Amino acid sequence: MLELSSTLKKHVDPGSPIPLRMMAAKALVPLPPPDMITALFLLTSDADEKVRATAMESAGKLPDRILSSGLRDEGVNPPVLGWFLDQLSRQDVYAEMLVLNASTPDDAVARAASICGMRTAEIISQNQLRLLRHEDVVRQLCLNPNCGPALIDGVCDFCVRSGLILADVPQMRTARVRIFGPEAAEAPPDLGPTADEVIEEFGKLDDENAPPMEEGKRLTLAQRIMKMSIAEKIKLATKGNKEARSYLLRDSNKLVSVAVIRS
């Protein structure tokens, strides 16, 4: 549910008169940049066809001073940022702002990764937390014809060393052999338990309202987490509850700690 200011709500509420909504769709309402892009996003789903079309047109013609400010703002709701990245993924100057914004959804970054320009792809490839947290970002980067072999090799080598296994991605299989040797071609090294396995094993580990574990179980959980790869620890930080995150927060790998804090 998007939180809207009273002024913004008045201009995007489906129950408001069409002229009020049309004013916002034409970007004629004096709104701060974050509210302006939020209004246009909402109005592209308006019940009135003319309002929808006008909002879509206005979104494509916003001046740089509004777009640059709005797209960088981490307080903007993630669905808004994701929608704008879908529209602007081929325009490096704005796509870069969006992929650098920590609030932009991972799935939107993954969609952009397959079609964006080289500059944006390089920025995506440098966000190691996103790569490990949302593996489809890696898949889509590997499909992008604008990405050079050096960039893809670097991404895949890092992901393989961090314990990410994507058997359906040829470049990842090649990286696994490059790092672990020919014997890893068909049988990747045992990288420990996955986040999903640990959650299933301990039950309710993804439930924030679960009661605290008993001492023996907590010790076993700590031992299991120690055996997990970096990639799976990051996934557990995203999926797990407060108890799981309390162990991960003490992890020596900075990416894992950051994943815990952002979750």
C-alpha positions in Angstrom: 0.0 0.0 0.0 1.5 3.3 -1.1 1.6 6.1 1.5 0.4 9.3 -0.2 0.4 12.9 1.0 -3.1 14.6 1.2 -2.4 16.7 -1.9 -1.2 13.7 -3.9 -4.1 11.6 -2.8 -6.6 14.2 -3.9 -5.2 14.1 -7.5 -4.9 10.3 -7.9 -7.8 9.0 -5.9 -10.1 7.1 -8.3 -13.1 8.8 -6.7 -11.7 12.3 -7.4 -13.2 14.2 -10.4 -11.5 13.5 -13.7 -10.3 17.1 -14.2 -8.3 16.8 -10.9 -6.8 13.6 -12.0 -6.1 15.0 -15.5 -4.2 17.9 -14.0 -1.8 15.5 -12.2 -1.6 13.3 -15.4 -0.4 16.4 -17.3 2.1 17.1 -14.5 0.5 20.5 -13.9 0.2 20.0 -10.1 3.1 21.5 -8.1 4.4 18.4 -6.4 7.9 17.5 -5.1 9.7 15.2 -7.6 9.1 12.0 -5.6 5.4 12.8 -5.4 5.3 13.7 -9.1 6.7 10.4 -10.3 4.5 8.5 -7.9 1.4 10.3 -9.2 2.2 9.5 -12.8 2.9 5.9 -11.9 -0.5 5.6 -10.2 -2.4 7.4 -13.0 -1.1 5.0 -15.6 -3.5 2.6 -14.1 -6.4 5.0 -13.9 -9.9 3.9 -14.9 -10.1 6.7 -17.5 -8.4 5.9 -20.7 -7.5 9.5 -21.4 -6.0 10.0 -18.0 -3.9 6.8 -18.4 -2.6 7.8 -21.8 -1.8 11.4 -20.6 0.0 10.1 -17.5 2.1 7.8 -19.7 3.0 10.6 -22.1 3.9 12.9 -19.3 6.1 10.3 -17.6 8.1 10.1 -20.8 8.5 13.9 -21.0 9.4 14.9 -17.4 12.2 17.4 -17.2 15.5 16.2 -16.0 15.4 18.2 -12.8 12.3 16.2 -11.7 13.4 12.8 -12.9 17.0 13.1 -11.6 15.7 14.1 -8.1 12.8 11.6 -8.0 14.7 8.6 -9.3 17.5 9.0 -6.8 15.2 9.3 -3.8 15.3 6.1 -1.7 12.1 7.1 0.0 10.1 6.6 -3.2 8.0 3.4 -3.1 9.8 0.5 -4.8 6.9 -0.3 -7.3 7.2 3.3 -8.6 11.0 3.0 -9.1 10.5 -0.4 -10.7 8.0 0.9 -13.2 10.3 3.8 -14.2 13.2 1.5 -14.6 11.1 -0.7 -17.0 10.4 2.5 -19.0 13.9 3.9 -18.9 16.2 0.8 -18.9 17.7 1.7 -22.3 18.5 5.3 -21.2 21.8 5.0 -19.3 21.6 8.3 -17.5 18.4 7.4 -15.8 18.8 3.7 -15.6 22.1 4.3 -13.7 20.2 6.4 -11.1 17.6 3.7 -10.6 20.0 0.7 -10.3 22.0 2.7 -7.8 18.9 3.4 -5.8 18.8 0.7 -3.0 15.0 0.9 -3.0 14.6 -0.2 -6.6 13.2 -3.8 -6.7 15.6 -6.5 -7.6 13.2 -8.0 -10.1 13.1 -4.7 -12.0 16.9 -4.5 -12.0 17.0 -8.1 -13.4 14.7 -7.1 -16.3 16.8 -4.1 -17.1 20.0 -6.2 -16.9 19.1 -8.1 -20.1 18.7 -5.0 -22.3 20.5 -2.1 -20.7 23.6 -0.4 -22.1 27.2 -1.3 -21.1 27.5 1.6 -18.6 24.4 0.5 -16.7 25.4 -3.2 -16.9 28.8 -2.3 -15.3 27.0 -0.6 -12.4 24.7 -3.6 -12.0 27.7 -6.0 -12.0 29.3 -4.0 -9.2 26.4 -4.4 -6.8 27.5 -7.7 -5.3 24.7 -7.9 -2.8 22.0 -7.7 -5.6 23.8 -10.4 -7.6 23.7 -12.8 -4.7 20.4 -11.8 -3.3 18.5 -12.1 -6.6 20.1 -14.6 -8.9 18.0 -13.7 -11.9 20.1 -10.5 -12.1 23.0 -12.7 -13.0 21.0 -14.7 -15.5 19.8 -11.6 -17.3 23.2 -10.0 -17.4 24.6 -13.1 -19.1 21.9 -12.7 -21.8 22.7 -9.0 -22.5 24.4 -8.7 -25.9 25.9 -5.3 -24.7 28.0 -7.0 -22.0 31.5 -7.9 -22.9 33.1 -11.2 -21.9 35.3 -9.6 -19.3 32.3 -8.2 -17.4 30.4 -11.5 -17.5 33.5 -13.6 -16.5 34.1 -11.3 -13.6 30.4 -11.5 -12.4 30.3 -15.3 -12.8 33.7 -15.9 -11.1 32.5 -13.8 -8.1 29.2 -15.6 -7.9 30.7 -19.0 -8.1 33.2 -18.2 -5.4 30.3 -17.0 -3.3 28.5 -20.2 -3.6 25.9 -19.4 -6.3 25.1 -22.3 -8.5 23.1 -21.6 -11.7 23.2 -24.8 -13.7 21.1 -23.3 -16.5 23.6 -20.5 -17.2 26.5 -21.7 -19.5 28.8 -18.8 -18.4 28.3 -19.9 -14.7 29.2 -23.5 -15.6 32.3 -22.3 -17.4 33.3 -20.2 -14.4 32.8 -23.2 -12.1 35.3 -25.2 -14.2 37.7 -22.3 -14.3 37.7 -22.0 -10.5 37.3 -25.6 -9.3 38.7 -27.6 -12.2 37.2 -29.9 -14.8 35.7 -32.3 -12.2 33.3 -29.5 -11.3 31.7 -29.5 -14.7 29.0 -32.0 -13.8 29.2 -32.2 -10.0 29.6 -28.8 -8.4 31.4 -28.8 -5.0 29.3 -29.2 -1.9 28.7 -25.7 -0.7 26.7 -26.5 2.4 23.0 -26.2 3.2 20.8 -23.7 1.3 18.7 -21.1 2.9 15.5 -22.9 2.0 16.8 -26.2 3.5 17.7 -24.4 6.8 14.3 -22.7 7.0 12.6 -26.1 6.5 14.9 -27.9 8.9 14.2 -25.5 11.8 10.6 -24.7 11.0 9.1 -21.2 11.3 12.6 -19.7 10.8 10.9 -17.4 8.3 8.2 -16.3 10.8 8.9 -13.1 12.7 6.4 -14.1 15.3 7.9 -17.5 16.1 8.9 -18.1 19.7 12.6 -18.1 20.6 14.4 -21.4 20.0 15.6 -23.6 22.8 19.4 -23.5 23.6 20.3 -26.8 21.8 18.5 -25.8 18.7 20.1 -22.4 18.6 23.5 -24.0 18.8 22.7 -26.4 15.9 21.4 -23.4 13.8 24.6 -21.6 14.4 26.6 -24.6 13.2 24.4 -25.0 10.1 24.8 -21.3 9.2 28.6 -21.5 9.5 28.5 -24.2 6.8 26.4 -22.1 4.4 27.9 -20.3 1.4 27.9 -16.5 1.2 25.1 -16.5 -1.4 22.9 -18.7 0.8 23.6 -16.7 3.9 22.4 -13.6 2.0 19.2 -15.4 1.0 18.6 -16.4 4.6 19.1 -12.8 5.7 16.3 -11.9 3.2 13.9 -14.7 4.0 14.7 -15.5 7.6 13.3 -14.0 10.8 15.0 -12.0 13.5 16.6 -15.0 15.2 18.2 -16.1 11.9 19.4 -12.6 11.2 20.9 -12.3 14.7 23.4 -15.0 13.8 24.1 -13.7 10.4 24.8 -10.2 11.7 28.0 -11.5 13.3 29.2 -13.0 10.1 32.7 -12.0 9.0 31.6 -11.3 5.4 30.6 -7.7 5.0 28.0 -8.5 2.3 26.1 -10.8 4.7 26.1 -8.1 7.4 24.8 -5.5 4.9 22.1 -7.9 3.8 20.9 -8.4 7.4 20.8 -4.6 8.0 18.8 -4.0 4.8 16.4 -6.8 5.7 
